[in-house]
């Protein structure tokens, strides 16, 4: 669903209900400007983003020849040295 900013202002409560079923795209001068999502969808996207970040990090470590165990041990030692 797409709505203008002025429509979003006047029907905000209804748009929040609608966002439970589908994303609501808010437009400014006809161009997409923001999206209203349900909290469940927002959390799902946050988890997906975190997962993809971990996959990228894992690939970078693999290319660098560093294992997760080595990274953990180096981090642990650095933390202990600071304490």
N, C-alpha and C positions, 0 to 999 in steps of 0.2 A: 504494500500500500504506500502511496505517496501523498503527502499533504504539504501545503505551503506553511510558512512560519505563522502567518496570521490565523490560518485554520487550526494549527497546532496550539496556539495560544488560547483560542476560544473553546476548543474541544479536548483539552489536555487530559482530563479524567477518562474520557472515552478512548483516547489513544493509548493510555496506559493499559486499559483493559484489552484493547486490540493487540497490543504488543505481546500479550500472553499467548496469542495464537500465531502471530507472524511479525517480522520486523516492520517498523513504520519508518519510512524515509521522509525526513523533513527537508523541504526544498527552500532555497532562497533565490528569488528571481528565476525560478524554473530549474535551477541546478541543485543536485543533491548536496546537502550541507551537513546533515547529522542523521543518526539512526537511533530510534528508541527500541530497545530490546528487553525481553523478559530477563529477570535476574538469572534464571536457569541457563538461558542461552549465553548470556554474558560470562557466567562462570565456566561453561563448556568451552567457550572461545579462549578464556584465560588458561585453562588446563591444556588446551591444544597448543597454544603459543609456548607455554612452558615446556611441553614435550618436544616440540620442534627445536627449541633452543638447546635442550639436552642432546638431541640427535646431532645438531650442528657441532656442539662442543665435543661430543664423542668422536665424530669424524675428524675434527681438527687435531685432537689428541692422537688419534690413530695415525694420521699423516705425519705428526711430529715424532711418532715412535714412543709416546708416553702412555703407560697403562694407568688405569683408574687407581690401582693400588699405589703406584709410585706418586701420583698426584696427591692422594690421601695422606700418605706418609710424609711427603714434603710439607703439606699444609699443617699437619699435626705437629711436626718438628718446629715449624715456624711459630706456631701458636705457643708451644711450650717455651721456646726461646724468649718470647715476649713477656711471659708470665714471671 
